[in-house]
Amino acid sequence: MNAQSEDVTALPQRRVALRATALVLSLGGALAAAVFMKEAVPDKKSAAGLPITQPVEKPPEQILSEIPSVTTNTLTDQAITAARKKLSSRPAEAAMWVNLGDALAQKLRDTTDQLYYLYAEAVYKQALKLDSKSVDALTGMAWVTGGRHEFDQSIEWANKAIAIEPGAVAARGIIGDAALELGDYDQACDQYQIMMDLRPDLSSWSRGAHLLWLTGDKAKASWLMEKAIKSGGPFAENTAWCRAKLATMQFNDGALLPAQQVLEPVLKTSSDNPHVLLAAGKIAAANEDIPSAIRYYETVLKAGPNHDALVALGDLHAAAGETKLAEEFYVKVETLHAAHLASGAHDHMQMAKFYADHDRNLVEALRMAEQHKLTKNVIEADVLAWVYFKNGDQPRAIEAIKRALSQGTPDPEIHYHAGMIAAAAGDRLSARRHLIQAVGLNPRFHPIQAPIAAKTLERITSAKSAETAASEPAPPKP
């Protein structure tokens, strides 16, 4: 295609966005910010085809014996200890089991350790065995299944809670979470709106902020996330999560200093919150403070393997030309993925993106990404488009990237992918427009991909200038 050809990323006129003003102005909430976890537990078999051991009913004593003992004195560990103590004296009360389940759910939010889904599930099921109409236990099961991306089950559990108690705020939020992950942003908006109307707090405001950012309203998203941070919550880790999300929004907008300032109150406490440390690492890398970036990522890894930290460290070494060190981290990423498959957890879209970013195992990346080939979720659609592009399937890459761009999400990486796809299709006009948007949002959005975006934009601009010069009539001879 030439510069006059159809824009391969063009979309029909976008519908009016999600009642954004009402969403910001009327406000409410419940379970804090675990809602956007990506890793999940598949249904019957792992992606490798291995059978997965499904949870079986266990006696109460066994359930409790399998939950790890606390090792720190954080508020969450204190809550777990207190819940276990109360439960030991009142094991026949469903509410005591729910309290422990909620504390275990908070532990997962703090650590991202997926095993806590199993522990929380067993505890909530025991509560339901004692009281089948426990709204809090039903909501807990909705949270567990939603975290595993079993969205039909999650919605079913949440609706059971709402049928018993129409004002079950947390259940509303979980239905909204499922809708958001499925890319049904109108439904997510409706549920979050109800949630905010019923109870305005950190949980509902942070959900609304994330939705607003995904659907392109970064100003209101930032405002609402700041409101969530100021409101605080019973657990400092949830406020830290909100700070990490706000910092990431600002990072994507190229506001590196404000992003760094948002994280400082948490970093000054020597926090080991993985969300905060990962955001701090990205900001430090963009500021070319590589030692600090490495230190943040290594701190994350002290708590155990972490996909994002391993990839980030590999990319920093690759950007510095240290290919051997980079490969060591990339191998660890693949080892972690294999461990996830063996345990029944999956990180398919994460791994598909990793493979596409690093031009490795592209056939497997395609197999994993195509499990979501009909997705309406803009982040998943972006990964799908990128995988198609790296596999040389331009028509499908173009179709998927249109879905990724459909909500106007202000993510420089989505525009980078759109620009590269358009360039490969010969549509230099679209490519230039999207690459300008990518580097305009944040010219240092990634240590490897951002330089590629800049070089591609320079090449396209130079080619356009050369064509313009060649088309101009020659000056008259003297």
C-alpha positions as CSV (number, residue, x, y, z in Angstrom):
1,M,0.0,0.0,0.0
2,N,1.0,3.6,-0.5
3,A,0.5,6.6,1.7
4,Q,-2.9,7.2,0.1
5,S,-4.2,3.7,0.8
6,E,-6.8,2.7,3.4
7,D,-5.7,2.9,7.0
8,V,-5.4,-0.7,8.1
9,T,-6.0,0.2,11.7
10,A,-9.0,2.5,11.0
11,L,-12.2,1.8,13.0
12,P,-15.8,2.8,12.7
13,Q,-16.7,5.9,14.7
14,R,-16.3,4.8,18.4
15,R,-19.4,4.6,20.5
16,V,-19.9,7.1,23.4
17,A,-17.6,5.7,26.1
18,L,-19.2,4.0,29.0
19,R,-20.9,6.8,30.9
20,A,-17.5,7.9,32.1
21,T,-18.7,11.1,33.7
22,A,-21.3,9.4,35.8
23,L,-18.8,6.7,36.7
24,V,-16.4,9.2,38.2
25,L,-19.0,11.4,39.9
26,S,-21.3,8.9,41.6
27,L,-18.8,6.3,43.2
28,G,-18.7,2.9,45.7
29,G,-16.7,-0.7,46.6
30,A,-15.6,-4.0,48.3
31,L,-12.8,-6.6,47.8
32,A,-9.7,-4.7,47.1
33,A,-7.4,-4.8,44.1
34,A,-6.8,-8.5,43.5
35,V,-9.2,-8.2,40.7
36,F,-7.0,-8.0,37.7
37,M,-4.8,-11.0,38.3
38,K,-3.9,-12.8,35.1
39,E,-2.7,-16.2,36.0
40,A,-5.3,-19.0,36.2
41,V,-6.0,-22.6,36.7
42,P,-7.3,-24.5,33.6
43,D,-10.3,-26.8,33.7
44,K,-9.4,-30.5,33.2
45,K,-5.9,-30.6,31.6
46,S,-2.9,-28.3,31.5
47,A,-1.9,-26.7,28.2
48,A,0.7,-29.5,27.9
49,G,-2.2,-32.0,28.0
50,L,-1.3,-33.2,31.5
51,P,-4.1,-34.1,33.8
52,I,-4.7,-31.6,36.6
53,T,-5.6,-32.8,40.1
54,Q,-8.9,-31.2,41.0
55,P,-9.5,-30.1,44.6
56,V,-11.2,-32.9,46.6
57,E,-13.3,-32.5,49.7
58,K,-11.0,-32.6,52.8
59,P,-11.8,-32.7,56.5
60,P,-11.4,-29.4,58.4
61,E,-8.2,-30.5,60.2
62,Q,-6.5,-31.4,56.9
63,I,-7.5,-28.1,55.3
64,L,-5.9,-26.2,58.1
65,S,-2.8,-28.3,58.2
66,E,-2.0,-27.6,54.6
67,I,-2.2,-23.8,54.9
68,P,1.4,-22.5,55.3
69,S,2.4,-21.0,58.6
70,V,3.0,-17.3,58.6
71,T,6.6,-16.1,58.5
72,T,6.3,-12.4,58.9
73,N,4.4,-9.9,61.1
74,T,2.6,-8.0,58.3
75,L,-1.0,-7.0,58.9
76,T,-2.1,-9.8,56.6
77,D,-0.1,-12.5,58.5
78,Q,-1.6,-11.1,61.7
79,A,-5.0,-11.4,60.2
80,I,-4.3,-15.0,59.2
81,T,-3.0,-15.8,62.7
82,A,-6.0,-14.2,64.4
83,A,-8.5,-16.0,62.1
84,R,-6.9,-19.3,62.8
85,K,-7.1,-18.7,66.5
86,K,-10.7,-17.8,66.4
87,L,-11.5,-20.8,64.2
88,S,-9.8,-23.2,66.5
89,S,-12.4,-22.4,69.2
90,R,-15.4,-22.0,66.9
91,P,-14.9,-24.5,64.0
92,A,-18.6,-25.0,63.5
93,E,-19.3,-21.4,62.5
94,A,-19.2,-20.6,58.8
95,A,-18.2,-17.0,59.5
96,M,-15.0,-18.1,61.2
97,W,-14.0,-20.0,58.0
98,V,-14.9,-17.0,55.9
99,N,-12.7,-14.7,57.9
100,L,-9.8,-17.1,57.3
101,G,-10.6,-17.3,53.6
102,D,-10.6,-13.5,53.3
103,A,-7.2,-13.3,55.0
104,L,-5.8,-15.9,52.7
105,A,-7.2,-14.0,49.7
106,Q,-5.4,-10.9,51.0
107,K,-2.2,-13.0,51.2
108,L,-2.5,-13.8,47.5
109,R,-2.9,-10.1,46.7
110,D,0.2,-9.3,48.7
111,T,2.4,-12.0,47.3
112,T,0.8,-13.1,44.0
113,D,1.4,-16.7,45.1
114,Q,-1.2,-18.6,43.1
115,L,-1.3,-21.5,45.7
116,Y,-3.4,-19.3,47.9
117,Y,-6.3,-19.8,45.5
118,L,-6.3,-23.4,46.5
119,Y,-6.1,-22.7,50.2
120,A,-8.9,-20.0,50.1
121,E,-11.1,-22.3,48.0
122,A,-10.9,-25.1,50.5
123,V,-11.7,-22.7,53.3
124,Y,-14.7,-21.0,51.6
125,K,-16.1,-24.4,50.6
126,Q,-15.9,-25.5,54.2
127,A,-17.8,-22.4,55.2
128,L,-20.5,-23.2,52.6
129,K,-20.7,-26.7,53.9
130,L,-21.7,-25.2,57.3
131,D,-23.9,-22.5,55.8
132,S,-24.9,-22.8,52.1
133,K,-26.4,-19.3,52.1
134,S,-23.3,-17.5,53.4
135,V,-23.1,-14.5,51.1
136,D,-19.5,-13.9,52.0
137,A,-18.4,-17.5,51.3
138,L,-20.3,-17.4,48.0
139,T,-18.5,-14.2,47.1
140,G,-15.2,-15.7,48.1
141,M,-15.8,-18.6,45.7
142,A,-16.7,-16.0,43.0
143,W,-13.3,-14.4,43.7
144,V,-11.4,-17.7,43.5
145,T,-12.9,-18.8,40.2
146,G,-12.6,-15.3,38.7
147,G,-8.9,-15.3,39.6
148,R,-8.6,-18.6,37.7
149,H,-10.3,-17.1,34.7
150,E,-13.3,-19.5,35.2
151,F,-15.5,-16.6,34.5
152,D,-18.8,-18.4,33.9
153,Q,-18.4,-20.0,37.4
154,S,-17.3,-16.8,38.9
155,I,-20.5,-15.0,37.7
156,E,-22.6,-17.9,38.8
157,W,-21.2,-17.8,42.3
158,A,-21.6,-14.0,42.5
159,N,-25.2,-14.1,41.3
160,K,-26.0,-16.6,44.0
161,A,-24.7,-14.1,46.6
162,I,-26.7,-11.3,45.0
163,A,-29.9,-13.4,44.9
164,I,-29.6,-13.7,48.7
165,E,-28.4,-10.2,49.3
166,P,-29.1,-7.7,46.5
167,G,-26.7,-5.2,48.1
168,A,-23.8,-7.6,48.0
169,V,-21.2,-5.0,46.9
170,A,-18.2,-7.3,46.5
171,A,-20.2,-9.7,44.3
172,R,-21.1,-6.8,42.0
173,G,-17.4,-6.0,41.7
174,I,-16.5,-9.5,40.9
175,I,-19.1,-9.7,38.1
176,G,-17.6,-6.4,36.8
177,D,-14.2,-8.0,37.0
178,A,-15.3,-10.9,34.9
179,A,-16.9,-8.6,32.3
180,L,-13.8,-6.5,32.1
181,E,-11.6,-9.5,31.5
182,L,-14.0,-10.7,28.8
183,G,-13.9,-7.3,27.2
184,D,-17.5,-6.5,27.9
185,Y,-16.7,-3.0,29.1
186,D,-20.3,-1.7,29.1
187,Q,-21.3,-4.5,31.6
188,A,-18.2,-3.8,33.7
189,C,-19.2,-0.2,33.8
190,D,-22.7,-1.0,34.9
191,Q,-21.5,-3.3,37.7
192,Y,-18.8,-0.9,39.0
193,Q,-21.3,1.9,38.9
194,I,-23.7,-0.1,41.1
195,M,-20.7,-0.9,43.4
196,M,-19.7,2.7,43.7
197,D,-23.2,3.8,44.3
198,L,-23.6,1.3,47.1
199,R,-20.2,1.9,48.8
200,P,-17.6,4.4,47.6
201,D,-14.1,3.3,48.8
202,L,-10.7,2.2,47.6
203,S,-11.9,-1.0,46.1
204,S,-14.7,0.4,43.9
205,W,-12.7,3.6,43.0
206,S,-9.7,1.6,41.9
207,R,-11.8,-0.7,39.8
208,G,-13.5,2.3,38.1
209,A,-10.1,4.0,37.5
210,H,-8.7,0.9,35.8
211,L,-11.7,0.7,33.6
212,L,-11.6,4.3,32.7
213,W,-7.9,4.0,31.7
214,L,-8.6,0.9,29.5
215,T,-11.4,2.8,27.8
216,G,-9.2,5.8,27.0
217,D,-10.0,8.4,29.7
218,K,-6.7,8.7,31.4
219,A,-7.4,12.0,33.1
220,K,-10.4,10.8,35.0
221,A,-8.7,7.4,35.6
222,S,-5.8,9.1,37.3
223,W,-8.1,11.4,39.3
224,L,-10.2,8.4,40.5
225,M,-7.1,6.3,41.4
226,E,-5.7,9.2,43.4
227,K,-9.1,9.3,45.2
228,A,-8.8,5.6,46.0
229,I,-5.2,6.1,47.3
230,K,-6.3,8.9,49.6
231,S,-9.2,6.9,50.9
232,G,-6.9,4.2,52.2
233,G,-7.9,0.7,53.2
234,P,-7.6,-1.9,56.0
235,F,-4.5,-3.3,54.3
236,A,-1.6,-1.1,53.3
237,E,-0.8,-3.5,50.4
238,N,-4.1,-2.6,48.7
239,T,-3.2,1.1,48.8
240,A,0.3,0.1,47.5
241,W,-1.4,-1.7,44.6
242,C,-3.3,1.4,43.7
243,R,-0.1,3.4,43.8
244,A,1.5,0.9,41.5
245,K,-1.4,1.2,39.0
246,L,-1.4,5.0,39.1
247,A,2.4,5.1,38.6
248,T,2.0,2.7,35.6
249,M,-0.7,5.0,34.1
250,Q,1.7,7.9,34.4
251,F,4.6,5.9,33.1
252,N,2.6,5.1,30.0
253,D,2.0,8.8,29.6
254,G,5.7,9.5,29.9
255,A,5.3,11.3,33.2
256,L,8.3,9.6,34.8
257,L,8.8,12.0,37.7
258,P,5.2,12.0,38.9
259,A,5.1,8.2,38.5
260,Q,8.2,8.0,40.7
261,Q,6.8,10.3,43.3
262,V,3.6,8.2,43.5
263,L,5.7,5.2,44.6
264,E,8.1,7.0,47.0
265,P,5.9,6.7,50.1
266,V,5.9,2.9,49.7
267,L,9.5,2.6,48.6
268,K,10.7,4.6,51.7
269,T,9.3,1.8,53.9
270,S,11.5,-0.8,52.2
271,S,8.4,-2.4,50.9
272,D,8.7,-5.8,49.2
273,N,5.3,-5.3,47.4
274,P,5.9,-6.9,44.0
275,H,3.5,-4.5,42.1
276,V,5.3,-1.4,43.5
277,L,8.8,-2.9,42.8
278,L,7.9,-3.9,39.2
279,A,6.6,-0.4,38.5
280,A,9.6,1.2,40.1
281,G,11.9,-1.0,38.0
282,K,10.2,0.2,34.8
283,I,10.5,3.8,35.8
284,A,14.2,3.5,36.8
285,A,15.0,1.7,33.5
286,A,13.3,4.5,31.5
287,N,15.3,7.0,33.5
288,E,18.4,5.0,32.5
289,D,19.1,4.2,36.2
290,I,19.9,0.6,35.4
291,P,21.4,-0.3,38.8
292,S,18.3,0.8,40.6
293,A,16.1,-1.0,38.1
294,I,18.0,-4.2,38.6
295,R,17.9,-3.8,42.3
296,Y,14.1,-3.5,42.2
297,Y,13.6,-6.5,40.0
298,E,16.0,-8.6,42.1
299,T,14.1,-7.7,45.2
300,V,11.0,-9.1,43.6
301,L,12.8,-12.4,42.9
302,K,13.9,-12.8,46.5
303,A,10.3,-13.8,47.3
304,G,10.3,-16.4,44.5
305,P,10.3,-16.6,40.6
306,N,8.3,-13.9,38.9
307,H,7.6,-13.7,35.2
308,D,7.7,-10.0,34.8
309,A,10.9,-9.5,36.9
310,L,12.7,-12.2,35.0
311,V,11.7,-10.9,31.6
312,A,12.6,-7.3,32.6
313,L,16.1,-8.3,33.8
314,G,16.7,-10.3,30.6
315,D,15.6,-7.3,28.6
316,L,17.9,-4.9,30.5
317,H,20.9,-7.2,29.8
318,A,19.9,-7.6,26.1
319,A,19.6,-3.9,25.7
320,A,23.1,-3.5,27.1
321,G,24.4,-6.1,24.6
322,E,24.9,-8.8,27.3
323,T,23.2,-11.5,25.3
324,K,24.5,-14.4,27.4
325,L,23.2,-12.9,30.6
326,A,19.9,-12.1,28.9
327,E,19.5,-15.7,27.7
328,E,20.0,-17.0,31.3
329,F,17.0,-15.0,32.4
330,Y,14.9,-15.9,29.4
331,V,15.6,-19.6,30.1
332,K,14.4,-19.0,33.7
333,V,11.2,-17.5,32.2
334,E,10.6,-20.7,30.2
335,T,11.4,-22.9,33.3
336,L,8.9,-20.9,35.3
337,H,6.3,-21.4,32.6
338,A,6.9,-25.2,32.6
339,A,6.4,-25.2,36.4
340,H,3.1,-23.4,36.0
341,L,1.9,-26.0,33.5
342,A,2.9,-28.8,35.8
343,S,1.1,-27.3,38.7
344,G,-2.1,-26.5,36.7
345,A,-1.6,-22.8,36.5
346,H,-1.3,-21.1,33.2
347,D,0.2,-17.9,31.9
348,H,-0.6,-18.4,28.2
349,M,-0.9,-14.8,27.1
350,Q,2.1,-13.7,29.1
351,M,4.2,-16.3,27.5
352,A,2.8,-15.7,24.0
353,K,3.8,-12.1,24.3
354,F,7.2,-13.1,25.7
355,Y,7.9,-15.4,22.8
356,A,6.7,-12.8,20.3
357,D,8.8,-10.0,21.8
358,H,11.9,-12.2,21.7
359,D,11.3,-14.0,18.4
360,R,11.4,-17.4,20.0
361,N,9.1,-20.4,19.9
362,L,6.7,-18.5,17.7
363,V,4.6,-21.6,16.7
364,E,3.9,-22.2,20.4
365,A,3.2,-18.5,20.9
366,L,0.5,-18.8,18.2
367,R,-1.0,-21.9,19.7
368,M,-1.3,-20.2,23.1
369,A,-2.6,-16.9,21.8
370,E,-5.2,-18.4,19.6
371,Q,-6.9,-19.8,22.6
372,H,-8.1,-16.2,22.9
373,K,-8.6,-15.6,19.2
374,L,-12.1,-14.2,19.6
375,T,-11.3,-12.0,22.6
376,K,-12.8,-8.6,23.1
377,N,-10.3,-7.8,25.8
378,V,-8.0,-5.0,24.4
379,I,-4.9,-6.2,26.1
380,E,-5.4,-9.8,24.9
381,A,-6.2,-8.6,21.4
382,D,-3.0,-6.7,21.4
383,V,-1.0,-9.8,22.3
384,L,-2.9,-11.8,19.7
385,A,-2.1,-9.2,17.0
386,W,1.5,-9.1,17.9
387,V,1.8,-12.9,17.7
388,Y,0.1,-13.0,14.3
389,F,2.5,-10.3,13.1
390,K,5.5,-12.2,14.3
391,N,4.2,-15.4,12.6
392,G,3.8,-13.4,9.3
393,D,-0.1,-13.5,9.3
394,Q,-0.8,-9.9,8.3
395,P,-4.6,-10.1,7.7
396,R,-5.2,-11.6,11.1
397,A,-2.7,-9.2,12.8
398,I,-4.6,-6.3,11.3
399,E,-8.0,-7.6,12.4
400,A,-6.8,-8.2,15.9
401,I,-5.0,-4.9,16.3
402,K,-8.2,-3.1,15.4
403,R,-9.8,-4.7,18.4
404,A,-6.8,-3.8,20.5
405,L,-7.2,-0.1,19.5
406,S,-11.0,-0.1,19.8
407,Q,-11.2,1.5,23.2
408,G,-8.5,4.1,22.8
409,T,-6.3,2.7,25.6
410,P,-3.4,5.0,26.1
411,D,-0.7,2.3,26.1
412,P,2.4,3.1,24.0
413,E,3.1,-0.5,23.4
414,I,-0.3,-1.1,21.7
415,H,0.4,1.8,19.3
416,Y,3.9,0.5,18.7
417,H,2.5,-2.9,17.7
418,A,-0.1,-1.1,15.5
419,G,2.6,0.9,13.8
420,M,4.8,-2.1,13.1
421,I,1.9,-4.1,11.7
422,A,0.9,-1.2,9.5
423,A,4.5,-0.8,8.3
424,A,4.7,-4.4,7.3
425,A,1.4,-4.0,5.4
426,G,2.9,-1.1,3.4
427,D,0.6,1.4,5.0
428,R,3.2,4.0,5.9
429,L,0.6,6.7,6.9
430,S,-0.9,4.5,9.6
431,A,2.5,3.2,10.7
432,R,3.8,6.7,11.1
433,R,0.7,7.8,13.0
434,H,0.8,5.0,15.5
435,L,4.6,5.1,16.0
436,I,4.3,8.9,16.6
437,Q,1.7,8.1,19.2
438,A,3.8,5.4,20.8
439,V,6.9,7.5,21.2
440,G,4.8,10.6,22.0
441,L,3.2,8.9,25.0
442,N,6.5,7.6,26.3
443,P,9.7,7.5,24.1
444,R,11.3,5.1,26.7
445,F,8.3,2.7,27.1
446,H,10.6,-0.4,26.8
447,P,14.4,-0.8,26.7
448,I,14.3,-3.0,23.5
449,Q,11.0,-2.1,21.8
450,A,11.1,1.7,22.2
451,P,14.4,2.0,20.2
452,I,12.9,-0.2,17.4
453,A,9.9,2.1,17.3
454,A,12.0,5.2,17.0
455,K,14.2,3.7,14.3
456,T,11.2,2.5,12.3
457,L,9.6,5.9,12.6
458,E,12.8,7.5,11.4
459,R,13.0,5.2,8.4
460,I,9.4,5.8,7.4
461,T,9.8,9.5,7.8
462,S,13.0,9.5,5.7
463,A,11.4,7.5,3.0
464,K,8.4,9.8,2.9
465,S,10.7,12.8,2.6
466,A,12.7,11.2,-0.2
467,E,9.5,10.4,-2.1
468,T,8.3,14.0,-1.7
469,A,11.6,15.4,-2.9
470,A,11.6,13.0,-5.9
471,S,8.1,14.1,-6.9
472,E,8.9,17.8,-6.9
473,P,9.6,19.2,-10.4
474,A,13.2,19.9,-11.2
475,P,14.3,23.6,-11.0
476,P,14.5,25.3,-14.4
477,K,17.8,25.4,-16.2
478,P,19.6,28.7,-16.1
